[in-house]
Amino acid sequence: MSKAAKRARNAAVIELLCERFPQTFNRGGPQPLKVGVYADVVAALGDAVQARDLQSALRAYTSNARYLRALAAGACRVGLDGKPAGTVTAEDEAVAKKRLAESVNETASQVKVALAGQDAPELPAARPAAENEKPAAPKRLSLADLREAGRRRRGDAA
């Protein structure tokens, strides 16, 4: 199965979870899920979703940077009914921060590898803020510059 197909399948399962359990799953601002929510979802959905697809979708949902940022020590975890079901521990927060840092580093290394085979475009040098405020004025041409341009256009070498 291709990566695109896996992503599409995960997206479909997450969309199903968002529709069936809107008080727990949402794309906008995810909240920490109850520990063991997988078993609750399996019991609630039954055979509507294959176990492998559900595991993959939950892994994708909980690996999202927004979800990892929501895992702050003391934050409330929620069950399928949207009611509190525990809190995030300091250890959970540390693991989430580590995973977030690893994902940022992995993304940066993937970009470097992708650019290694290509001629990397040169980035413009940063300019001081004062230069960014007003655009540079175009160079004014003198009469001699205009005459020279005319000669070049006509093909005159003199």
JOTAJO-V136113 format. One record per pair of residues at least 6 apart in sequence whose C-alpha atoms are under 7 Angstrom apart, sorted by the first residue. I is the first residue (numbers start at 0). J is the second residue. D is the distance in whole Angstrom. If there is no record, write none. Layout:
# JOTAJO-V136113
<<I:J:D> <I:J:D>>
This chain:
# JOTAJO-V136113
<<9:52:7> <9:55:7> <9:56:5> <12:53:7> <12:56:6> <13:56:6> <16:24:6> <17:24:5> <17:25:5> <20:79:6> <22:80:7> <22:81:5> <23:77:6> <23:78:7> <23:79:6> <23:80:7> <23:81:5> <29:65:7> <29:66:5> <30:66:7> <30:69:6> <30:76:7> <31:66:7> <31:69:6> <31:70:6> <31:75:7> <31:76:5> <31:77:6> <32:76:5> <32:77:5> <32:78:6> <33:76:5> <33:77:5> <33:78:5> <33:84:6> <33:85:7> <36:78:7> <61:67:7> <64:99:6> <67:95:5> <67:99:7> <70:87:6> <70:92:5> <70:95:7> <71:87:6> <71:92:5> <72:87:5> <72:88:5> <72:89:5> <72:92:6> <73:86:6> <73:87:5> <73:88:6> <74:86:5> <74:87:5> <75:83:6> <75:85:6> <75:86:4> <75:87:6> <76:83:6> <76:84:5> <76:85:5> <76:86:5> <76:87:7> <77:83:5> <77:84:5> <78:84:6>>
